[in-house]
Amino acid sequence: MKYSKIKLTFYQRYSLLTNPHFRNEMRVCCQIVISEFQKLKFYFGGLIKIETKLIILRGNSGSGKTTIAKLLQKNLGEETLVVSQDIVRREMLMVPDLQGNMSIELLKRITEFGKGTCKVVILEGILKKQVYEELLLDLVDYFDHHVYAYYFDLPFTETVERHKLRSSAKEFGEERLNTWWIPSDQLGINGEMMLTIDMSQQDIVDLILHQIKESSCS
């Protein structure tokens, strides 16, 4: 079947584009196209590649990891997945923080879900090297090394002071924090950065956002 082009005068085109019924139909058509694209993105995520970035926030209890993760998510917006070790291990599974515990596999699966689905995945927790090193190194490979790792390198006294500002301060105090304390538990991968006591929350957020933006432009 052959189709012939319909030539419209300027006035006819203007009248058509300013017609409220036509504009409404076009709006509906656009909404349908966007909706169908979102379905394709969901069902065929492997065909529509999103270069997902993985942010790893580690450090002792009371360092401020969860707060920074939430601030980053707020700044980065939609399609930012936050995976919290405490929520998965303590609230979802209620398992001890020992080698081979069930939360390791679940943390891995939830974090891996974000690749190609979300713009950014933020994994935060104490994630002590002795227990979680294999998981973390596997995730670095899985995310094709699009990984930004940060370690809160703070003195014990500072974590105690920060803990006093948390809602969980009534649940446990300095004595319990001391039993969990692990000094200098860096992962040791390329590019891992230390977050120190002289850096404010805003300093840390700005640093991470800048590094993500910088890598996207390169």
GIVEN-V98008 format. One record per pair of residues at least 6 apart in sequence whose ideal C-beta (glycine too) atoms are under 8 Angstrom apart, sorted by the first residue. I is the first residue (numbers start at 1). GAP is how many residues later the second one is. Records with the same first field share a line. If there is no record, write none. Layout:
BEGIN
I: GAP + GAP
END
This chain:
BEGIN
8: 8
16: 6
17: 6
40: 7 + 8
41: 7
45: 71 + 72
46: 70
49: 67
50: 66 + 67 + 68 + 69
51: 95
52: 62 + 63 + 64 + 65 + 66 + 67 + 68 + 69 + 91 + 94
53: 66 + 67 + 68 + 90 + 93 + 94 + 95 + 159 + 162
54: 57 + 60 + 61 + 66 + 67 + 68 + 69 + 85 + 86 + 89 + 92 + 93 + 94
55: 14 + 17 + 65 + 66 + 67 + 68 + 92 + 93 + 94 + 95 + 153 + 157
56: 67 + 68 + 71 + 80 + 83 + 91 + 92 + 93 + 94 + 131
57: 8 + 11 + 12 + 65 + 66 + 67 + 68 + 93 + 95
58: 7 + 66 + 67 + 68 + 69 + 91 + 92 + 93 + 94 + 127 + 129
59: 6 + 67 + 92 + 93 + 94 + 95 + 126 + 136
60: 66 + 92 + 94 + 96 + 99 + 117 + 120 + 121 + 122 + 125
61: 65 + 98 + 102 + 116 + 119
62: 97 + 98 + 100 + 101 + 104 + 115
63: 89 + 91 + 96 + 99 + 132
64: 88 + 98 + 137 + 140
65: 59 + 60 + 87
66: 18 + 20 + 58
67: 134
68: 56 + 133 + 136 + 137 + 140
69: 13 + 15 + 53 + 55
70: 12
71: 130 + 134
72: 8 + 48 + 50 + 133 + 136 + 137
73: 7 + 9 + 49
75: 130 + 134
76: 43 + 44 + 133 + 136
79: 38 + 39 + 40 + 41
80: 38 + 39 + 40 + 41 + 42
81: 29 + 30 + 32 + 33 + 36 + 37 + 39 + 40 + 41
82: 40 + 42
83: 24 + 27 + 28 + 31 + 38 + 39 + 40 + 41
84: 40 + 41
85: 18 + 22 + 38 + 39 + 40 + 41 + 42
86: 39
88: 15 + 18 + 19 + 22
89: 6 + 8 + 12 + 14 + 18 + 36
92: 11 + 14
93: 8 + 9 + 10 + 13
95: 6 + 7 + 8
97: 29 + 31 + 34
98: 33
99: 31 + 32
101: 30
104: 27 + 28 + 31
107: 16 + 25 + 28
108: 27 + 30 + 31
111: 10 + 12 + 28
112: 27 + 30
114: 6 + 7
115: 6 + 27 + 28
120: 92
121: 22
123: 16
126: 54 + 56
127: 8 + 9
128: 54 + 57
129: 56 + 57 + 58
133: 54
136: 51 + 53
137: 52
139: 8
140: 7 + 9 + 49
146: 69
147: 42 + 44
148: 43 + 45 + 60 + 63 + 64
149: 38 + 40 + 42 + 43 + 44
150: 42 + 43 + 44 + 45 + 54 + 58
151: 34 + 35 + 36 + 41 + 42 + 43 + 44
152: 43
153: 31 + 33 + 41 + 42 + 43
154: 8 + 41 + 42 + 43
155: 42
156: 21 + 22 + 25 + 27
158: 39
159: 18 + 22
160: 14 + 17
163: 6 + 10 + 11 + 14
186: 6 + 8
193: 14
195: 9
199: 8
END
